């Protein structure tokens, strides 16, 4: 997996880096698995009263996201509570393309 992250970082150096969108949905159960899975500390937990754990994931540092999607893989909910939309895919998948 480290080689995948390295390759992604290298690719972003040689090609124009496009920002990724990290979206946290309200189905988050506050388990912290996505936060622990992120190799670059893009995610963090913040207080939230919408679940039993009274916390949910937040993505304050999306500019550091390399798009490895380890957070998505770690999410235990049936509907992934955290999604990573890569580069130009982000506007299309969020319904913002023209």
N, C-alpha and C positions, 0 to 999 in steps of 0.2 A: 504494500500500500504506500510506503514511503516513496517508491519510485514513481507512482502515479502522481503524487503531490509534487514531486520534483519536476516531472515532465510538464505538469500544468503550469508551474511557476516559470519554467523555461520557455514554454510556448507563449506565455503572456509577455515575456521580455521581448521576443522577436516579432510578435504580432501585436497589433493595437489591442491593448487590454480593454475589454468591454466589461462594464460593471455588472455584477450579478445581483439579482434581487432575492433576498431571503425573506420569505413570508411566514409568519407564525399565525396559525389559526386558533380560534377559540376552543378547539377540541383538545388543546394541550392539557395534560393531566398533571403537569408539574413534576415529572419523574427525574429530571436532570440528565437523562441518557444522551440527549442530543448535545448538551453543553459539554459533557465529558468526552463525547466522540469527536468533537471539532478539534483538529490539530493546531488551529491558529487562533483559538479563543475569540471567534467572531460572535458567539452566543454567550448570553449570561441569563441568570434567573432574576426576575423582578417580582415584587409583591403583587398578588392578584387574588381577589376573593371569589373568582368564578369556578374554582375546583377545590377538592378536598385538601390538597397540598398547600393552598393559599399562595401559590407562586406559579409563574409561567415563564417560558423562554422569551427572550428578547434578542434582537440582532442589532446592537448599536454600532458594530464595526463591519458593516457589509463591504466596505472598500478593501478589506483584507481577505475576503472570501475567494478561494481558488476554485470553487465549483466541484470539489471532490464528492459532495453529497453524502458524506459519512453521517451527518446529522439525520438525513432522511432514512438511511439504513438503520440507524439506532432507534428510531421512533417506534414505540410499541403499539400505538393506537391503530385501529382499523383504517381510519382516514388519517393519512399522514398529517400530523399537526404542524410539521415544519417542511416547507418545500423550498428548493433552490431552483430559480429560473436563470438559466445561463445566458449571458450576453444579450444578443438581439432576440433570443427566444423570450425574454422577459416581457417585452411589450406585446408580442403576439399572443402569448399564453394568458396574459392578464386582460386581453380584450382591448388593447390600446393601439393596435396597428391600423394603418390607413390603407 
